[in-house]
Amino acid sequence: MIKTLFSLSALSSISYLIAFVNQILISKHLGTSFELDAFFYALSFLTIFYFYSSPITEAAIPQLFKAKQEGTLEVTKYFSQVLNTIFILGTISSVVLFYSSNYLLGLVNKSLSPIFLSLIQKYSLGLVALIFLNTLTTFFQSVLNCYNQYIFQQVGRIASSIIGLLILFIYLDSLGPWAIGISMIASMSVLVFFQFYEIQKAGISYNPKHGIVLNSKFMKIMLALSVNFFIVALYLVYEKWGLSSFGTGTISAYSYSQKLFHVPLQIFMTGLLSISWTKTLEKLHLNGLEQGGEYILKLCSYTFAPALVLSVMLSMFSREILLLCFLGGKFDLKSLDLTANIFQMMILGFPFVVLNGLLGRLITSLQQAKILGYAGILLNIFLFLFAFLSIKTARIEYFGYSTAVSYLLVNIFLVVRIRDILTANIFEKILSSDLKIYIYLVVLFFFHHFFLKQFFHILDKKDAALFVFGIGGIYLIPVIFYYRHKLL
């Protein structure tokens, strides 16, 4: 498992580093502009029309794993039913988008300018293919993970990322944000092709004659999750509306921060979640509840501390890292300071999102639909609350810290509920083993922000590099010695 995990993480690193280069290209050519704000707003608006993407996958995979035990014919039948369901929902969503986008945008965004709303609508209609592609890539990835087919799809992801990068490089100057949309559609289409090819190699075929999924367990989990994901989609639109009140460029800066947040998240989580879900399902099937649960809980205790170290380091050096990578072209000092300010707050939520992903996989594997539903409702309530506070008080800090605080509170709820099911003290497993590191990071964080940074305001890339690698290296020495001692 460890060898596969590192192989996956290495391959994921390549594809997401290419995505990072994409963000650098976009920032140089478009900065934090009015048009880019509208494009990112449109992407959020589109999520309303494929909110069912993750719920279908989360509900289908446990059933697909069971069908796998019965043979290839049963898997092909179930796989075809899920695909038919995806195609029907995607078609309905696309028709609704074409006929109601103008009305819906005007309904929920009355305070925005007509020019801005018109741009959002044009981008939304032009990106309609993402409704299908997002759902297909999510489902296909999980199907391949179920068959332990990790490596080839990551190669496909790298190939699709390279194609997307080439499109941006060639057309970004002439087409502006439209080049980003074309790049996304082209790269995701290539990835879908790679994934479907590998699925067929595994012996699974698609036959539209098998109908749609009507399994009661599937419907129960999907409906429970769909409510939450639909609310998430509404939140994303509300979030962008709230960010627009802070002025032109704020949506772009916030979106840059989110994209940067997902680079370490996906590198860290792709291999971990892909393998852990399959292994959990196997252990639950072969060894029962306790074995599957214990496997996930060990992963939680092993990964939380390293994820926290990474998030604190990225937060402390957020401005210097962005200065090194992004400053130049249309991404000026104003864009830099705005993006860095948001990112340094947002990235602190990284370890809690990692932990939530692992706990969520465990809950899904146990098919505890009610717990998933309650957790999703709680998360949405917290996110809406922070967005509301940010808009009412005109303080962007509420938006910035919303990820960390919201996921922390939801994780506490999940831990309590899992403890009731597995009778395991998860708090002790996660927190007690690395308590010294947590204390060190808290002290270090406050020292860096409230003392050291008062003496530095770096504007030069060379100075930024020396600051990050010099001071950052000093900060990491105690962490390295601590883990070296533990490993020995």
PyMOL commands that set and color helices and strands:
alter all, ss='L'
color gray80, all
select helices_A, chain A and resi 2-30+34-49+53-70+72-108+114-126+129-146+151-175+177-201+208-210+216-244+250-287+289-316+318-325+333-365+369-393+397-422+426-450+452-455+461-487
alter helices_A, ss='H'
color red, helices_A
deselect
rebuild
show_as cartoon
